[in-house]
Amino acid sequence: MSTKSQVLTLLMKQAPAFISGEEMAQQLSLSRTAIWKSINELKKEGHVISSSRNKGYRYDKSDVLSAEGIRLALDPAIPELSITVLNSSESTMKDAKLAAINGEPNNTLIVADIQEAPKGRFGRPFFSKAGSGIYMSMLLRPNQNFEEMAQYTVIMAVAIARAMDNLINTHTEIKWVNDIYINGKKVCGILSEAMSDVESGQISNVIIGMGINFSLKQNEFPTELREKASSLFPETEPTVTRNELIAEIWNQFYTILNQLPEQDFLEEYRQKSFVLGKTVSFTQAGTNYEGVATAISDQGELVVQLHDKTEKVLSSGEISLSSINPSS
């Protein structure tokens, strides 16, 4: 751990109390000069640190992404995460794929303050703004057959919804299969990709990426998105930090994983779905279909009853609704 990282971690642990430079130097076995230099570097990065001649230094709550801030809010019961935080990334999904190729360990998390060329499902670009969103991807190494694998996309959607509801006291809903909505507008999209080992035929790597609109005013979105998208804090100042939300998302994700093969998360997913009972349209093998979404299977598939009373079962893809109305 770098000197700067040690100083930041100690300040965060001590907050909201002050800690003297002398005590910091003793605890970290560093010189007072090294402490002072690290604090100045942290201030330049945007961290808010108060200083008092008699009391020392105090870390004031600020929304600067940091591995240290994320780790402090993680549940000690979950697996240890390898966390990298970037000021900017072309795409955290690309970064995670490169991490897989380079042999980075299971549970490697890459977070960026902004993505320069973010891509969602079907390679579509999406809006990203520095300091206002959460863009991250997790590398998992399940080494399992496809049939044995956990339903990572469904689990991730439930984990994100839980974290938002818990920390922000909001009411999230899920659009099958991978979008989180609040008040009828999209606040989060999830993308998952699997890579298989040619020799064993097993799924060697799974990468789960997401983009969350954290604190964007409605007029900051591109005009074409203002009626479709929103953020967690579109009108008010955030009541939590991005670090805290990131940590809570992974706390919930690993809690669900640790409870498998229990399937309680599936019922939660169904309850939060706002597509059930709605008329949806989709394309399959080049043919357009329309029907009513009637169920979500135990495998996370969407069951659609067509107008001729036949059923289509969708395991992936995209659906469209004629209108999106929040259930409450």
Summary of the structure (lengths in Angstrom):
residues: 328
radius of gyration: 21.8
end to end distance: 46.6
largest distance: 78.6
contacts: 1019
relative contact order: 0.11
helix: 32%
strand: 29%
